[in-house]
């Protein structure tokens, strides 16, 4: 009886520790199945052209979102840093000059 409990723990605990991965995989599978079912319904009800247009629209929107994330956001961050870093340097230089003037060092 004791060995059967150990075997149960050895098989059940790793399964429970990876439960979020298993749920995520099945959720993804169900979502994909739902999308495929919806596209089949669209193809049967409105025609293949509309179904292809929906798929193409999805890929275009996905491309635009990935393009924004990969290229435009890093460009804006770099542009912001290229403006902020010189401004910080100029402000520090002004503070240094003003502190030297106020301390009487000339």
N, C-alpha and C positions, 0 to 999 in steps of 0.2 A: 504494500500500500504506500509505503514511504517513497519508493522509486517512482511510482506513478505520479505522485505529487510533484516530484522534482522534474519529471519529464514534462508535465503540464506547465510548470513555471518556466522551464527552459524554452518551451514553444510559445507560450502565451505572452510572457513579458517582452520579448523583442517585438512581437506583433503590436502590443499596446504602445511601446515606445515609438514605433513608427506609424502610429495611427493617423497622424496629421498628413503624412506623405500618402498613405493609402487613400484617405478621404479626398485629398487633392487630385490624385490620379483619376479616381472614379468621377469626381465632379467635372474634371476636364473632359473625360470620355462622354459623360451625359450631356455636357454643353455642346460638344462636337456633334453628337447624335441628334440633338435638338436642332442645331443649325442645318445639318444635312436634311433632316426631315422638313424643315421650313423651306429650304431651297427646292426640294422635290415638290412640295405643295405649290410653290410659286411657279415652278416650271410646268406643272400640270394645269394650273389654273390660268396663268397669264401667258405662258409660252416660254420657250427656251431663251428667247432674246432678252426678256426681262430678267430671267434668272442669271444670264451671263452679265447683264448690266449691273445687277446687284453684286455679283462676285467681283467684277472689275471695280466698282465703286468702293467696295471693301478694301481691295488691294491698293487703290489710289489713296484712300484715307490713311491706311496703314503706312504707306510710303511717306506721306506728308508728315505724319506724326514722328516717324523714325528720323526723317530728315531734320525736323526741328530739334529733336533731342540730340542728335549726333553732331550737327553742324552749327545751327544758329545759336543755341544756348551757350555752347563753349565760346563761340565768337563773341557773343555779348558779354560774357564773363571776362574774356581777355580784353575786350574794348574797355570795359568798366575798370579793370585793373590798370590798364595802360593810361587811363585818365586819373584814377585815384592815387596811384603811387607817385607820379610827379607832383600832384597837388599836395600830398603829405610832405614830400621833400621840400617844396617851396614854403609851406607853412612852418616846418621845422627850421628852415633857414631864416625866415622872418623872426621867429621866436628867439633864435640864437642871436641875431643882430640886435633885436630890441633888448634882450637881457644884457648884452654887452654894453649897449648905450646906457641903460639904466644903472648898471654897476659902475659906470664911469671909465670903462676900459676903452681906449681909443687908439 
